[in-house]
Amino acid sequence: MAYFNHPLLKIPLLFGLGAGLAVFGYFMALYATGRSALFIIEKYPLDYGIHIILMVAAVWYYRKNVGKGMLHLWEGLTICYVINTVGALVAGWLIYGFITYVDPALFTRYIDDLTQFQISDKAAMVKQFGQEAYVALLKQTKESRPDVIPLSMLGKKTLYTIFVALIISLLFRKQDYSVLKP
């Protein structure tokens, strides 16, 4: 358990938990408006902005308080990836719990909205992927279950984080080069 007390893991775990809870709060706010919250998060992943804000805040906090003004690139990348992973999994599992135990009709509505979107965009999808791939996608969508939500969120957020984490880490990177001077 001593591993979790290291600031390089402890700080991003806490910020990641905050990101997950904030994304779930965003989901609940969308749900409260009566919109198809799952479809909106899937089609317009604006919730990723919460991840970005907390990644920047955590890297800044770590550099200021732990690194005493210094930050290696690998430290920034580690912080960003831990925040992203924890945040996506926490939000994904909370949303899964909500659509499984509180409002299962929300997932059915999401599948219907996603299917309607795929049908309305059929020409573009067939042109890009082919008829067989389009039919397979429709079948896969109709057979989806709520347990795909957590891993789907993790996969998409990880793809988004590849470049974002690098940019944040490069912007906040600051090393002590005085050891190189004789």
N, C-alpha and C positions, 0 to 999 in steps of 0.2 A: 504493500500500500504506500510505501514511501515514494514510489514513482509518481504518484498523482500529486505530490507536494512540490514537484519541480515546477518552477514558474513557466517553463516552456510548454508544459502540458496543462497545468492548472488554469492559467489565464485563458487560453483558447477554449478549454472545456467550459468554463463559466460563460464566456462570450458566446460560444456555440449553443449552450442551453438557452441563453437569452435570445439568440437568433431564432431558434426553434419555437420558443414560446411566442415571440413577436409575429412570426409567420402564421402560427396557428391563430393568433389574435386577428391578423389580417383576414384569414380565412373565415373566422367567425363574424367579422364585420361585413364581409361580402354576403355571408349566409343570412345575416340579420336584415340585409336590404332586400332579400327575396330573390336574388340573382342565383344563377347556377355557379356557385362558388368554385367547384372543382373544374368546370369547363373554363372559367375565366383564368384560373391559375395555370391551367394547361396551355391555353392558347396565348395568353398574355402574362408571361412570368414576371410581373412587376414585383412580386414578393422577393425576387433575387436582390433587389435594391437594399432590402433589410440586411441581407448577408454582406453586401459590399460595405455598407455603413459600419457594421460591427467588425468586419475585417480591418478596415482602416483604423477604427477606434482601438482595437486590440493591438495592432502593430505599433501604433503611436504610443499607447500606454506601456507596452513592453519596452520599447526603445527608450522612453523617458525614465521609467522607474526601475526596470531591471537591468537594461543595458547601459544605463547612465549616459544616454545620448548616442550609443553605438548600437548598430544592428547589422548582423550578417544577412546575406541574401537567403541562406538556408533557414535561418530563424524566421524570417518573414514568410517564406513559403510554408514552413511547418505550421505556423500560427494560422495562416489562411486556410490551409487544407483541413486542419483539425476543426476549426470553426465551421467550415462548410459541411463537413461530414456529420458532425454532431448536430448542427442546426437542421440539416435536411432529414436526418433520421428521427430526431425528436418531433419535428413538424409532421413528417410522414406518418409516424405511428400515432400521434394525437389525432390527425385527420382520419386515419384508418379506424381508430376507436370510435370516433364520432359517427362516421358513416356506417359502422357496423352495429353499434349499440344504441345510438341516439336517433339517427334519421337515415335508415337504409334506403329510403326513397330518393335521397340525394344522389346516391351512386347510380341508380336506375336512370334518373334524369340526366346525369352526366353522360352515361353511355348513349342515351337517346340524342342528346345534343351533339356529341362527337360523331355519331353515325350520320346525323343530318348534315353536319359540316362536310364529312367525307363524301356524301352523296352529292351535295351541292358543288363540290370542287372536283367531281369525277373526271371531267375532261383534262384538267391539268395533271391530276395524279396518273391517269392512264397514259398521257403523253410522256410524263417523266419516268414512270416506273413500269408501265405495261399493264395490260388487262389482268393477267394472272396475279401479279403482285397486289393490284387494287382489290381484287376479290379476296385474296388471302388477308389483306389488311381489314376489310370489312368483317370477315369471319372472326378474326382475332379480336376486333373491337367488341363484337357482340358476345363473345365468350369470356370477356374479361371479368375478373372478380376483384373485390375491394383490396385483397392482399397484394395487388401489384402497385398500389399507391406509394408505400414507403420506398421501395427500390427504384421506382420510376422517378420519384423526386430526387433521390440520391444520384442516380445516373445523370439526369439533366443538369442538376446543380454542379456536379463534378465537371461536366463538359464546359459549362460556363466559367468555372473557376480556373481552368488551365491558364488562360491569358490574364485574367483579372488578378490572380494571386501573384503572377510574375510582375505585372505593372506596379501593384501596390508595394511589393517587396523591393523593387528597384527604386521606387520613389522615396521610400523610407530608409533605404540602405545607407549606412554610414559606418565606415571602419576607421580604426586608428592606424594611420600610416607612419606614425612617429617611430615605430620599431624598425622601419626600413632605412631610416636616416642614421648614418654613423656618428 
